Amino acid sequence: MKKYVCTICGYVYDEAVGDPDSGIAPGTLWADVPADWVCPVCGVSKAEFSEM
């Protein structure tokens, strides 16, 4: 599974972990994360993330 980092604050979205606090289950691929999901730390969109 891949990881994606927020280029603004450094938060890492790990596909294996997901973002359960935001309703994103563990194992959710980045492509399957909803377009309106935002970084749980700084609130920016998926567009501000880069693959690690």
mmCIF entry with sequence, helices, sheets and N, C-alpha, C, O atoms, coordinates in Angstrom:
data_MODEL
# 
_entry.id   MODEL 
# 
_entity.id                         1 
_entity.type                       polymer 
_entity.pdbx_number_of_molecules   1 
# 
_entity_poly.entity_id                      1 
_entity_poly.type                           'polypeptide(L)' 
_entity_poly.nstd_linkage                   no 
_entity_poly.nstd_monomer                   no 
_entity_poly.pdbx_seq_one_letter_code       MKKYVCTICGYVYDEAVGDPDSGIAPGTLWADVPADWVCPVCGVSKAEFSEM 
_entity_poly.pdbx_seq_one_letter_code_can   MKKYVCTICGYVYDEAVGDPDSGIAPGTLWADVPADWVCPVCGVSKAEFSEM 
_entity_poly.pdbx_strand_id                 A 
# 
loop_
_entity_poly_seq.entity_id 
_entity_poly_seq.num 
_entity_poly_seq.mon_id 
_entity_poly_seq.hetero 
1 1  MET n 
1 2  LYS n 
1 3  LYS n 
1 4  TYR n 
1 5  VAL n 
1 6  CYS n 
1 7  THR n 
1 8  ILE n 
1 9  CYS n 
1 10 GLY n 
1 11 TYR n 
1 12 VAL n 
1 13 TYR n 
1 14 ASP n 
1 15 GLU n 
1 16 ALA n 
1 17 VAL n 
1 18 GLY n 
1 19 ASP n 
1 20 PRO n 
1 21 ASP n 
1 22 SER n 
1 23 GLY n 
1 24 ILE n 
1 25 ALA n 
1 26 PRO n 
1 27 GLY n 
1 28 THR n 
1 29 LEU n 
1 30 TRP n 
1 31 ALA n 
1 32 ASP n 
1 33 VAL n 
1 34 PRO n 
1 35 ALA n 
1 36 ASP n 
1 37 TRP n 
1 38 VAL n 
1 39 CYS n 
1 40 PRO n 
1 41 VAL n 
1 42 CYS n 
1 43 GLY n 
1 44 VAL n 
1 45 SER n 
1 46 LYS n 
1 47 ALA n 
1 48 GLU n 
1 49 PHE n 
1 50 SER n 
1 51 GLU n 
1 52 MET n 
# 
_struct_asym.id          A 
_struct_asym.entity_id   1 
# 
loop_
_struct_conf.conf_type_id 
_struct_conf.id 
_struct_conf.pdbx_PDB_helix_id 
_struct_conf.beg_label_comp_id 
_struct_conf.beg_label_asym_id 
_struct_conf.beg_label_seq_id 
_struct_conf.pdbx_beg_PDB_ins_code 
_struct_conf.end_label_comp_id 
_struct_conf.end_label_asym_id 
_struct_conf.end_label_seq_id 
_struct_conf.pdbx_end_PDB_ins_code 
_struct_conf.beg_auth_comp_id 
_struct_conf.beg_auth_asym_id 
_struct_conf.beg_auth_seq_id 
_struct_conf.end_auth_comp_id 
_struct_conf.end_auth_asym_id 
_struct_conf.end_auth_seq_id 
_struct_conf.pdbx_PDB_helix_class 
_struct_conf.details 
_struct_conf.pdbx_PDB_helix_length 
HELX_P HELX_P1 AA1 PRO A 20 ? SER A 22 ? PRO A 20 SER A 22 5 ? 3 
HELX_P HELX_P2 AA2 TRP A 30 ? ASP A 32 ? TRP A 30 ASP A 32 5 ? 3 
HELX_P HELX_P3 AA3 LYS A 46 ? GLU A 48 ? LYS A 46 GLU A 48 5 ? 3 
# 
_struct_conf_type.id          HELX_P 
_struct_conf_type.criteria    ? 
_struct_conf_type.reference   ? 
# 
_struct_sheet.id               AA1 
_struct_sheet.type             ? 
_struct_sheet.number_strands   3 
_struct_sheet.details          ? 
# 
loop_
_struct_sheet_order.sheet_id 
_struct_sheet_order.range_id_1 
_struct_sheet_order.range_id_2 
_struct_sheet_order.offset 
_struct_sheet_order.sense 
AA1 1 2 ? anti-parallel 
AA1 2 3 ? anti-parallel 
# 
loop_
_struct_sheet_range.sheet_id 
_struct_sheet_range.id 
_struct_sheet_range.beg_label_comp_id 
_struct_sheet_range.beg_label_asym_id 
_struct_sheet_range.beg_label_seq_id 
_struct_sheet_range.pdbx_beg_PDB_ins_code 
_struct_sheet_range.end_label_comp_id 
_struct_sheet_range.end_label_asym_id 
_struct_sheet_range.end_label_seq_id 
_struct_sheet_range.pdbx_end_PDB_ins_code 
_struct_sheet_range.beg_auth_comp_id 
_struct_sheet_range.beg_auth_asym_id 
_struct_sheet_range.beg_auth_seq_id 
_struct_sheet_range.end_auth_comp_id 
_struct_sheet_range.end_auth_asym_id 
_struct_sheet_range.end_auth_seq_id 
AA1 1 VAL A 12 ? ASP A 14 ? VAL A 12 ASP A 14 
AA1 2 LYS A 3  ? CYS A 6  ? LYS A 3  CYS A 6  
AA1 3 PHE A 49 ? GLU A 51 ? PHE A 49 GLU A 51 
# 
loop_
_atom_site.group_PDB 
_atom_site.id 
_atom_site.type_symbol 
_atom_site.label_atom_id 
_atom_site.label_alt_id 
_atom_site.label_comp_id 
_atom_site.label_asym_id 
_atom_site.label_entity_id 
_atom_site.label_seq_id 
_atom_site.pdbx_PDB_ins_code 
_atom_site.Cartn_x 
_atom_site.Cartn_y 
_atom_site.Cartn_z 
_atom_site.occupancy 
_atom_site.B_iso_or_equiv 
_atom_site.pdbx_formal_charge 
_atom_site.auth_seq_id 
_atom_site.auth_comp_id 
_atom_site.auth_asym_id 
_atom_site.auth_atom_id 
_atom_site.pdbx_PDB_model_num 
ATOM 1   N N  . MET A 1 1  ? 0.851   -1.185 0.000  1.00 0.00 ? 1  MET A N  1 
ATOM 2   C CA . MET A 1 1  ? 0.000   0.000  0.000  1.00 0.00 ? 1  MET A CA 1 
ATOM 3   C C  . MET A 1 1  ? 0.892   1.242  0.000  1.00 0.00 ? 1  MET A C  1 
ATOM 4   O O  . MET A 1 1  ? 2.031   1.217  0.467  1.00 0.00 ? 1  MET A O  1 
ATOM 5   N N  . LYS A 1 2  ? 0.338   2.326  -0.538 1.00 0.00 ? 2  LYS A N  1 
ATOM 6   C CA . LYS A 1 2  ? 1.107   3.555  -0.694 1.00 0.00 ? 2  LYS A CA 1 
ATOM 7   C C  . LYS A 1 2  ? 0.781   4.556  0.407  1.00 0.00 ? 2  LYS A C  1 
ATOM 8   O O  . LYS A 1 2  ? -0.190  4.412  1.149  1.00 0.00 ? 2  LYS A O  1 
ATOM 9   N N  . LYS A 1 3  ? 1.637   5.580  0.482  1.00 0.00 ? 3  LYS A N  1 
ATOM 10  C CA . LYS A 1 3  ? 1.447   6.677  1.422  1.00 0.00 ? 3  LYS A CA 1 
ATOM 11  C C  . LYS A 1 3  ? 1.510   7.984  0.648  1.00 0.00 ? 3  LYS A C  1 
ATOM 12  O O  . LYS A 1 3  ? 2.224   8.103  -0.348 1.00 0.00 ? 3  LYS A O  1 
ATOM 13  N N  . TYR A 1 4  ? 0.754   8.950  1.123  1.00 0.00 ? 4  TYR A N  1 
ATOM 14  C CA . TYR A 1 4  ? 0.693   10.266 0.499  1.00 0.00 ? 4  TYR A CA 1 
ATOM 15  C C  . TYR A 1 4  ? 0.885   11.314 1.590  1.00 0.00 ? 4  TYR A C  1 
ATOM 16  O O  . TYR A 1 4  ? 0.303   11.217 2.671  1.00 0.00 ? 4  TYR A O  1 
ATOM 17  N N  . VAL A 1 5  ? 1.703   12.311 1.292  1.00 0.00 ? 5  VAL A N  1 
ATOM 18  C CA . VAL A 1 5  ? 2.024   13.331 2.291  1.00 0.00 ? 5  VAL A CA 1 
ATOM 19  C C  . VAL A 1 5  ? 1.429   14.682 1.896  1.00 0.00 ? 5  VAL A C  1 
ATOM 20  O O  . VAL A 1 5  ? 1.459   15.077 0.730  1.00 0.00 ? 5  VAL A O  1 
ATOM 21  N N  . CYS A 1 6  ? 0.893   15.370 2.886  1.00 0.00 ? 6  CYS A N  1 
ATOM 22  C CA . CYS A 1 6  ? 0.378   16.724 2.686  1.00 0.00 ? 6  CYS A CA 1 
ATOM 23  C C  . CYS A 1 6  ? 1.585   17.651 2.528  1.00 0.00 ? 6  CYS A C  1 
ATOM 24  O O  . CYS A 1 6  ? 2.444   17.720 3.408  1.00 0.00 ? 6  CYS A O  1 
ATOM 25  N N  . THR A 1 7  ? 1.641   18.353 1.414  1.00 0.00 ? 7  THR A N  1 
ATOM 26  C CA . THR A 1 7  ? 2.778   19.233 1.154  1.00 0.00 ? 7  THR A CA 1 
ATOM 27  C C  . THR A 1 7  ? 2.715   20.517 1.981  1.00 0.00 ? 7  THR A C  1 
ATOM 28  O O  . THR A 1 7  ? 3.667   21.298 1.992  1.00 0.00 ? 7  THR A O  1 
ATOM 29  N N  . ILE A 1 8  ? 1.607   20.733 2.666  1.00 0.00 ? 8  ILE A N  1 
ATOM 30  C CA . ILE A 1 8  ? 1.453   21.930 3.490  1.00 0.00 ? 8  ILE A CA 1 
ATOM 31  C C  . ILE A 1 8  ? 1.901   21.668 4.931  1.00 0.00 ? 8  ILE A C  1 
ATOM 32  O O  . ILE A 1 8  ? 2.697   22.428 5.484  1.00 0.00 ? 8  ILE A O  1 
ATOM 33  N N  . CYS A 1 9  ? 1.385   20.588 5.540  1.00 0.00 ? 9  CYS A N  1 
ATOM 34  C CA . CYS A 1 9  ? 1.666   20.364 6.965  1.00 0.00 ? 9  CYS A CA 1 
ATOM 35  C C  . CYS A 1 9  ? 2.459   19.092 7.264  1.00 0.00 ? 9  CYS A C  1 
ATOM 36  O O  . CYS A 1 9  ? 2.945   18.920 8.382  1.00 0.00 ? 9  CYS A O  1 
ATOM 37  N N  . GLY A 1 10 ? 2.594   18.196 6.277  1.00 0.00 ? 10 GLY A N  1 
ATOM 38  C CA . GLY A 1 10 ? 3.365   16.980 6.500  1.00 0.00 ? 10 GLY A CA 1 
ATOM 39  C C  . GLY A 1 10 ? 2.557   15.773 6.962  1.00 0.00 ? 10 GLY A C  1 
ATOM 40  O O  . GLY A 1 10 ? 3.124   14.703 7.181  1.00 0.00 ? 10 GLY A O  1 
ATOM 41  N N  . TYR A 1 11 ? 1.234   15.928 7.113  1.00 0.00 ? 11 TYR A N  1 
ATOM 42  C CA . TYR A 1 11 ? 0.395   14.780 7.486  1.00 0.00 ? 11 TYR A CA 1 
ATOM 43  C C  . TYR A 1 11 ? 0.547   13.689 6.435  1.00 0.00 ? 11 TYR A C  1 
ATOM 44  O O  . TYR A 1 11 ? 0.588   13.974 5.238  1.00 0.00 ? 11 TYR A O  1 
ATOM 45  N N  . VAL A 1 12 ? 0.632   12.435 6.884  1.00 0.00 ? 12 VAL A N  1 
ATOM 46  C CA . VAL A 1 12 ? 0.780   11.314 5.964  1.00 0.00 ? 12 VAL A CA 1 
ATOM 47  C C  . VAL A 1 12 ? -0.504  10.489 5.949  1.00 0.00 ? 12 VAL A C  1 
ATOM 48  O O  . VAL A 1 12 ? -0.951  9.994  6.984  1.00 0.00 ? 12 VAL A O  1 
ATOM 49  N N  . TYR A 1 13 ? -1.094  10.348 4.750  1.00 0.00 ? 13 TYR A N  1 
ATOM 50  C CA . TYR A 1 13 ? -2.216  9.436  4.571  1.00 0.00 ? 13 TYR A CA 1 
ATOM 51  C C  . TYR A 1 13 ? -1.626  8.100  4.152  1.00 0.00 ? 13 TYR A C  1 
ATOM 52  O O  . TYR A 1 13 ? -0.998  7.989  3.099  1.00 0.00 ? 13 TYR A O  1 
ATOM 53  N N  . ASP A 1 14 ? -1.832  7.091  4.978  1.00 0.00 ? 14 ASP A N  1 
ATOM 54  C CA . ASP A 1 14 ? -1.344  5.737  4.726  1.00 0.00 ? 14 ASP A CA 1 
ATOM 55  C C  . ASP A 1 14 ? -2.552  4.893  4.324  1.00 0.00 ? 14 ASP A C  1 
ATOM 56  O O  . ASP A 1 14 ? -3.498  4.746  5.099  1.00 0.00 ? 14 ASP A O  1 
ATOM 57  N N  . GLU A 1 15 ? -2.517  4.338  3.107  1.00 0.00 ? 15 GLU A N  1 
ATOM 58  C CA . GLU A 1 15 ? -3.652  3.534  2.635  1.00 0.00 ? 15 GLU A CA 1 
ATOM 59  C C  . GLU A 1 15 ? -3.957  2.376  3.575  1.00 0.00 ? 15 GLU A C  1 
ATOM 60  O O  . GLU A 1 15 ? -5.118  1.998  3.728  1.00 0.00 ? 15 GLU A O  1 
ATOM 61  N N  . ALA A 1 16 ? -2.943  1.812  4.200  1.00 0.00 ? 16 ALA A N  1 
ATOM 62  C CA . ALA A 1 16 ? -3.146  0.681  5.113  1.00 0.00 ? 16 ALA A CA 1 
ATOM 63  C C  . ALA A 1 16 ? -3.900  1.102  6.366  1.00 0.00 ? 16 ALA A C  1 
ATOM 64  O O  . ALA A 1 16 ? -4.613  0.292  6.960  1.00 0.00 ? 16 ALA A O  1 
ATOM 65  N N  . VAL A 1 17 ? -3.753  2.350  6.771  1.00 0.00 ? 17 VAL A N  1 
ATOM 66  C CA . VAL A 1 17 ? -4.371  2.854  7.999  1.00 0.00 ? 17 VAL A CA 1 
ATOM 67  C C  . VAL A 1 17 ? -5.691  3.572  7.707  1.00 0.00 ? 17 VAL A C  1 
ATOM 68  O O  . VAL A 1 17 ? -6.629  3.497  8.500  1.00 0.00 ? 17 VAL A O  1 
ATOM 69  N N  . GLY A 1 18 ? -5.761  4.265  6.574  1.00 0.00 ? 18 GLY A N  1 
ATOM 70  C CA . GLY A 1 18 ? -6.941  5.064  6.252  1.00 0.00 ? 18 GLY A CA 1 
ATOM 71  C C  . GLY A 1 18 ? -7.016  6.296  7.138  1.00 0.00 ? 18 GLY A C  1 
ATOM 72  O O  . GLY A 1 18 ? -5.997  6.777  7.632  1.00 0.00 ? 18 GLY A O  1 
ATOM 73  N N  . ASP A 1 19 ? -8.208  6.798  7.336  1.00 0.00 ? 19 ASP A N  1 
ATOM 74  C CA . ASP A 1 19 ? -8.464  7.930  8.235  1.00 0.00 ? 19 ASP A CA 1 
ATOM 75  C C  . ASP A 1 19 ? -9.791  7.660  8.932  1.00 0.00 ? 19 ASP A C  1 
ATOM 76  O O  . ASP A 1 19 ? -10.801 8.302  8.645  1.00 0.00 ? 19 ASP A O  1 
ATOM 77  N N  . PRO A 1 20 ? -9.773  6.692  9.861  1.00 0.00 ? 20 PRO A N  1 
ATOM 78  C CA . PRO A 1 20 ? -11.025 6.277  10.514 1.00 0.00 ? 20 PRO A CA 1 
ATOM 79  C C  . PRO A 1 20 ? -11.804 7.423  11.163 1.00 0.00 ? 20 PRO A C  1 
ATOM 80  O O  . PRO A 1 20 ? -13.034 7.390  11.196 1.00 0.00 ? 20 PRO A O  1 
ATOM 81  N N  . ASP A 1 21 ? -11.105 8.429  11.678 1.00 0.00 ? 21 ASP A N  1 
ATOM 82  C CA . ASP A 1 21 ? -11.789 9.566  12.307 1.00 0.00 ? 21 ASP A CA 1 
ATOM 83  C C  . ASP A 1 21 ? -12.628 10.353 11.302 1.00 0.00 ? 21 ASP A C  1 
ATOM 84  O O  . ASP A 1 21 ? -13.572 11.049 11.679 1.00 0.00 ? 21 ASP A O  1 
ATOM 85  N N  . SER A 1 22 ? -12.276 10.237 10.020 1.00 0.00 ? 22 SER A N  1 
ATOM 86  C CA . SER A 1 22 ? -13.024 10.921 8.961  1.00 0.00 ? 22 SER A CA 1 
ATOM 87  C C  . SER A 1 22 ? -13.892 9.960  8.157  1.00 0.00 ? 22 SER A C  1 
ATOM 88  O O  . SER A 1 22 ? -14.443 10.334 7.121  1.00 0.00 ? 22 SER A O  1 
ATOM 89  N N  . GLY A 1 23 ? -14.014 8.716  8.635  1.00 0.00 ? 23 GLY A N  1 
ATOM 90  C CA . GLY A 1 23 ? -14.862 7.739  7.960  1.00 0.00 ? 23 GLY A CA 1 
ATOM 91  C C  . GLY A 1 23 ? -14.185 7.005  6.812  1.00 0.00 ? 23 GLY A C  1 
ATOM 92  O O  . GLY A 1 23 ? -14.865 6.359  6.014  1.00 0.00 ? 23 GLY A O  1 
ATOM 93  N N  . ILE A 1 24 ? -12.854 7.088  6.708  1.00 0.00 ? 24 ILE A N  1 
ATOM 94  C CA . ILE A 1 24 ? -12.112 6.398  5.657  1.00 0.00 ? 24 ILE A CA 1 
ATOM 95  C C  . ILE A 1 24 ? -11.520 5.132  6.272  1.00 0.00 ? 24 ILE A C  1 
ATOM 96  O O  . ILE A 1 24 ? -10.618 5.203  7.107  1.00 0.00 ? 24 ILE A O  1 
ATOM 97  N N  . ALA A 1 25 ? -12.026 3.985  5.858  1.00 0.00 ? 25 ALA A N  1 
ATOM 98  C CA . ALA A 1 25 ? -11.638 2.706  6.452  1.00 0.00 ? 25 ALA A CA 1 
ATOM 99  C C  . ALA A 1 25 ? -10.198 2.322  6.113  1.00 0.00 ? 25 ALA A C  1 
ATOM 100 O O  . ALA A 1 25 ? -9.687  2.694  5.057  1.00 0.00 ? 25 ALA A O  1 
ATOM 101 N N  . PRO A 1 26 ? -9.541  1.574  7.013  1.00 0.00 ? 26 PRO A N  1 
ATOM 102 C CA . PRO A 1 26 ? -8.218  1.042  6.687  1.00 0.00 ? 26 PRO A CA 1 
ATOM 103 C C  . PRO A 1 26 ? -8.282  0.244  5.384  1.00 0.00 ? 26 PRO A C  1 
ATOM 104 O O  . PRO A 1 26 ? -9.248  -0.474 5.129  1.00 0.00 ? 26 PRO A O  1 
ATOM 105 N N  . GLY A 1 27 ? -7.243  0.380  4.570  1.00 0.00 ? 27 GLY A N  1 
ATOM 106 C CA . GLY A 1 27 ? -7.191  -0.325 3.298  1.00 0.00 ? 27 GLY A CA 1 
ATOM 107 C C  . GLY A 1 27 ? -7.787  0.458  2.139  1.00 0.00 ? 27 GLY A C  1 
ATOM 108 O O  . GLY A 1 27 ? -7.815  -0.033 1.011  1.00 0.00 ? 27 GLY A O  1 
ATOM 109 N N  . THR A 1 28 ? -8.272  1.690  2.406  1.00 0.00 ? 28 THR A N  1 
ATOM 110 C CA . THR A 1 28 ? -8.863  2.504  1.347  1.00 0.00 ? 28 THR A CA 1 
ATOM 111 C C  . THR A 1 28 ? -7.760  3.115  0.484  1.00 0.00 ? 28 THR A C  1 
ATOM 112 O O  . THR A 1 28 ? -6.909  3.860  0.972  1.00 0.00 ? 28 THR A O  1 
ATOM 113 N N  . LEU A 1 29 ? -7.794  2.786  -0.804 1.00 0.00 ? 29 LEU A N  1 
ATOM 114 C CA . LEU A 1 29 ? -6.807  3.325  -1.734 1.00 0.00 ? 29 LEU A CA 1 
ATOM 115 C C  . LEU A 1 29 ? -7.008  4.820  -1.896 1.00 0.00 ? 29 LEU A C  1 
ATOM 116 O O  . LEU A 1 29 ? -8.123  5.325  -1.763 1.00 0.00 ? 29 LEU A O  1 
ATOM 117 N N  . TRP A 1 30 ? -5.923  5.525  -2.184 1.00 0.00 ? 30 TRP A N  1 
ATOM 118 C CA . TRP A 1 30 ? -5.985  6.972  -2.368 1.00 0.00 ? 30 TRP A CA 1 
ATOM 119 C C  . TRP A 1 30 ? -7.015  7.349  -3.429 1.00 0.00 ? 30 TRP A C  1 
ATOM 120 O O  . TRP A 1 30 ? -7.761  8.315  -3.268 1.00 0.00 ? 30 TRP A O  1 
ATOM 121 N N  . ALA A 1 31 ? -7.049  6.584  -4.504 1.00 0.00 ? 31 ALA A N  1 
ATOM 122 C CA . ALA A 1 31 ? -7.997  6.862  -5.587 1.00 0.00 ? 31 ALA A CA 1 
ATOM 123 C C  . ALA A 1 31 ? -9.446  6.744  -5.127 1.00 0.00 ? 31 ALA A C  1 
ATOM 124 O O  . ALA A 1 31 ? -10.340 7.341  -5.726 1.00 0.00 ? 31 ALA A O  1 
ATOM 125 N N  . ASP A 1 32 ? -9.677  5.977  -4.070 1.00 0.00 ? 32 ASP A N  1 
ATOM 126 C CA . ASP A 1 32 ? -11.034 5.765  -3.561 1.00 0.00 ? 32 ASP A CA 1 
ATOM 127 C C  . ASP A 1 32 ? -11.417 6.717  -2.429 1.00 0.00 ? 32 ASP A C  1 
ATOM 128 O O  . ASP A 1 32 ? -12.556 6.704  -1.963 1.00 0.00 ? 32 ASP A O  1 
ATOM 129 N N  . VAL A 1 33 ? -10.469 7.537  -1.989 1.00 0.00 ? 33 VAL A N  1 
ATOM 130 C CA . VAL A 1 33 ? -10.783 8.553  -0.981 1.00 0.00 ? 33 VAL A CA 1 
ATOM 131 C C  . VAL A 1 33 ? -11.639 9.614  -1.685 1.00 0.00 ? 33 VAL A C  1 
ATOM 132 O O  . VAL A 1 33 ? -11.268 10.083 -2.761 1.00 0.00 ? 33 VAL A O  1 
ATOM 133 N N  . PRO A 1 34 ? -12.769 9.995  -1.098 1.00 0.00 ? 34 PRO A N  1 
ATOM 134 C CA . PRO A 1 34 ? -13.655 10.964 -1.756 1.00 0.00 ? 34 PRO A CA 1 
ATOM 135 C C  . PRO A 1 34 ? -12.942 12.270 -2.105 1.00 0.00 ? 34 PRO A C  1 
ATOM 136 O O  . PRO A 1 34 ? -12.045 12.711 -1.387 1.00 0.00 ? 34 PRO A O  1 
ATOM 137 N N  . ALA A 1 35 ? -13.349 12.874 -3.207 1.00 0.00 ? 35 ALA A N  1 
ATOM 138 C CA . ALA A 1 35 ? -12.732 14.110 -3.683 1.00 0.00 ? 35 ALA A CA 1 
ATOM 139 C C  . ALA A 1 35 ? -12.896 15.256 -2.687 1.00 0.00 ? 35 ALA A C  1 
ATOM 140 O O  . ALA A 1 35 ? -12.090 16.187 -2.676 1.00 0.00 ? 35 ALA A O  1 
ATOM 141 N N  . ASP A 1 36 ? -13.936 15.196 -1.848 1.00 0.00 ? 36 ASP A N  1 
ATOM 142 C CA . ASP A 1 36 ? -14.168 16.285 -0.902 1.00 0.00 ? 36 ASP A CA 1 
ATOM 143 C C  . ASP A 1 36 ? -13.486 16.068 0.450  1.00 0.00 ? 36 ASP A C  1 
ATOM 144 O O  . ASP A 1 36 ? -13.642 16.876 1.366  1.00 0.00 ? 36 ASP A O  1 
ATOM 145 N N  . TRP A 1 37 ? -12.722 14.965 0.572  1.00 0.00 ? 37 TRP A N  1 
ATOM 146 C CA . TRP A 1 37 ? -11.953 14.720 1.798  1.00 0.00 ? 37 TRP A CA 1 
ATOM 147 C C  . TRP A 1 37 ? -10.886 15.799 1.920  1.00 0.00 ? 37 TRP A C  1 
ATOM 148 O O  . TRP A 1 37 ? -10.318 16.232 0.918  1.00 0.00 ? 37 TRP A O  1 
ATOM 149 N N  . VAL A 1 38 ? -10.615 16.231 3.146  1.00 0.00 ? 38 VAL A N  1 
ATOM 150 C CA . VAL A 1 38 ? -9.566  17.225 3.380  1.00 0.00 ? 38 VAL A CA 1 
ATOM 151 C C  . VAL A 1 38 ? -8.591  16.707 4.427  1.00 0.00 ? 38 VAL A C  1 
ATOM 152 O O  . VAL A 1 38 ? -8.923  15.830 5.225  1.00 0.00 ? 38 VAL A O  1 
ATOM 153 N N  . CYS A 1 39 ? -7.398  17.255 4.414  1.00 0.00 ? 39 CYS A N  1 
ATOM 154 C CA . CYS A 1 39 ? -6.379  16.897 5.390  1.00 0.00 ? 39 CYS A CA 1 
ATOM 155 C C  . CYS A 1 39 ? -6.943  17.119 6.792  1.00 0.00 ? 39 CYS A C  1 
ATOM 156 O O  . CYS A 1 39 ? -7.439  18.206 7.091  1.00 0.00 ? 39 CYS A O  1 
ATOM 157 N N  . PRO A 1 40 ? -6.874  16.103 7.657  1.00 0.00 ? 40 PRO A N  1 
ATOM 158 C CA . PRO A 1 40 ? -7.433  16.257 8.999  1.00 0.00 ? 40 PRO A CA 1 
ATOM 159 C C  . PRO A 1 40 ? -6.632  17.201 9.895  1.00 0.00 ? 40 PRO A C  1 
ATOM 160 O O  . PRO A 1 40 ? -7.111  17.591 10.960 1.00 0.00 ? 40 PRO A O  1 
ATOM 161 N N  . VAL A 1 41 ? -5.435  17.568 9.485  1.00 0.00 ? 41 VAL A N  1 
ATOM 162 C CA . VAL A 1 41 ? -4.610  18.466 10.285 1.00 0.00 ? 41 VAL A CA 1 
ATOM 163 C C  . VAL A 1 41 ? -4.776  19.925 9.858  1.00 0.00 ? 41 VAL A C  1 
ATOM 164 O O  . VAL A 1 41 ? -5.022  20.797 10.692 1.00 0.00 ? 41 VAL A O  1 
ATOM 165 N N  . CYS A 1 42 ? -4.640  20.188 8.538  1.00 0.00 ? 42 CYS A N  1 
ATOM 166 C CA . CYS A 1 42 ? -4.654  21.586 8.103  1.00 0.00 ? 42 CYS A CA 1 
ATOM 167 C C  . CYS A 1 42 ? -5.828  21.947 7.192  1.00 0.00 ? 42 CYS A C  1 
ATOM 168 O O  . CYS A 1 42 ? -6.039  23.124 6.899  1.00 0.00 ? 42 CYS A O  1 
ATOM 169 N N  . GLY A 1 43 ? -6.598  20.942 6.736  1.00 0.00 ? 43 GLY A N  1 
ATOM 170 C CA . GLY A 1 43 ? -7.821  21.227 5.996  1.00 0.00 ? 43 GLY A CA 1 
ATOM 171 C C  . GLY A 1 43 ? -7.697  21.459 4.503  1.00 0.00 ? 43 GLY A C  1 
ATOM 172 O O  . GLY A 1 43 ? -8.665  21.874 3.866  1.00 0.00 ? 43 GLY A O  1 
ATOM 173 N N  . VAL A 1 44 ? -6.519  21.199 3.922  1.00 0.00 ? 44 VAL A N  1 
ATOM 174 C CA . VAL A 1 44 ? -6.383  21.384 2.471  1.00 0.00 ? 44 VAL A CA 1 
ATOM 175 C C  . VAL A 1 44 ? -6.925  20.173 1.719  1.00 0.00 ? 44 VAL A C  1 
ATOM 176 O O  . VAL A 1 44 ? -7.151  19.114 2.305  1.00 0.00 ? 44 VAL A O  1 
ATOM 177 N N  . SER A 1 45 ? -7.130  20.342 0.422  1.00 0.00 ? 45 SER A N  1 
ATOM 178 C CA . SER A 1 45 ? -7.716  19.286 -0.408 1.00 0.00 ? 45 SER A CA 1 
ATOM 179 C C  . SER A 1 45 ? -6.698  18.218 -0.787 1.00 0.00 ? 45 SER A C  1 
ATOM 180 O O  . SER A 1 45 ? -5.500  18.359 -0.543 1.00 0.00 ? 45 SER A O  1 
ATOM 181 N N  . LYS A 1 46 ? -7.211  17.140 -1.394 1.00 0.00 ? 46 LYS A N  1 
ATOM 182 C CA . LYS A 1 46 ? -6.357  16.051 -1.876 1.00 0.00 ? 46 LYS A CA 1 
ATOM 183 C C  . LYS A 1 46 ? -5.307  16.525 -2.869 1.00 0.00 ? 46 LYS A C  1 
ATOM 184 O O  . LYS A 1 46 ? -4.251  15.907 -3.003 1.00 0.00 ? 46 LYS A O  1 
ATOM 185 N N  . ALA A 1 47 ? -5.593  17.621 -3.566 1.00 0.00 ? 47 ALA A N  1 
ATOM 186 C CA . ALA A 1 47 ? -4.675  18.147 -4.580 1.00 0.00 ? 47 ALA A CA 1 
ATOM 187 C C  . ALA A 1 47 ? -3.332  18.566 -3.976 1.00 0.00 ? 47 ALA A C  1 
ATOM 188 O O  . ALA A 1 47 ? -2.328  18.652 -4.682 1.00 0.00 ? 47 ALA A O  1 
ATOM 189 N N  . GLU A 1 48 ? -3.322  18.823 -2.677 1.00 0.00 ? 48 GLU A N  1 
ATOM 190 C CA . GLU A 1 48 ? -2.091  19.268 -2.005 1.00 0.00 ? 48 GLU A CA 1 
ATOM 191 C C  . GLU A 1 48 ? -1.245  18.100 -1.496 1.00 0.00 ? 48 GLU A C  1 
ATOM 192 O O  . GLU A 1 48 ? -0.255  18.323 -0.798 1.00 0.00 ? 48 GLU A O  1 
ATOM 193 N N  . PHE A 1 49 ? -1.613  16.866 -1.828 1.00 0.00 ? 49 PHE A N  1 
ATOM 194 C CA . PHE A 1 49 ? -0.871  15.681 -1.386 1.00 0.00 ? 49 PHE A CA 1 
ATOM 195 C C  . PHE A 1 49 ? -0.008  15.142 -2.507 1.00 0.00 ? 49 PHE A C  1 
ATOM 196 O O  . PHE A 1 49 ? -0.368  15.219 -3.681 1.00 0.00 ? 49 PHE A O  1 
ATOM 197 N N  . SER A 1 50 ? 1.141   14.591 -2.127 1.00 0.00 ? 50 SER A N  1 
ATOM 198 C CA . SER A 1 50 ? 2.054   13.963 -3.070 1.00 0.00 ? 50 SER A CA 1 
ATOM 199 C C  . SER A 1 50 ? 2.354   12.548 -2.609 1.00 0.00 ? 50 SER A C  1 
ATOM 200 O O  . SER A 1 50 ? 2.430   12.278 -1.410 1.00 0.00 ? 50 SER A O  1 
ATOM 201 N N  . GLU A 1 51 ? 2.526   11.642 -3.571 1.00 0.00 ? 51 GLU A N  1 
ATOM 202 C CA . GLU A 1 51 ? 2.871   10.264 -3.234 1.00 0.00 ? 51 GLU A CA 1 
ATOM 203 C C  . GLU A 1 51 ? 4.270   10.224 -2.648 1.00 0.00 ? 51 GLU A C  1 
ATOM 204 O O  . GLU A 1 51 ? 5.175   10.907 -3.125 1.00 0.00 ? 51 GLU A O  1 
ATOM 205 N N  . MET A 1 52 ? 4.438   9.423  -1.613 1.00 0.00 ? 52 MET A N  1 
ATOM 206 C CA . MET A 1 52 ? 5.760   9.265  -0.980 1.00 0.00 ? 52 MET A CA 1 
ATOM 207 C C  . MET A 1 52 ? 6.548   8.205  -1.705 1.00 0.00 ? 52 MET A C  1 
ATOM 208 O O  . MET A 1 52 ? 7.686   7.918  -1.333 1.00 0.00 ? 52 MET A O  1 
# 
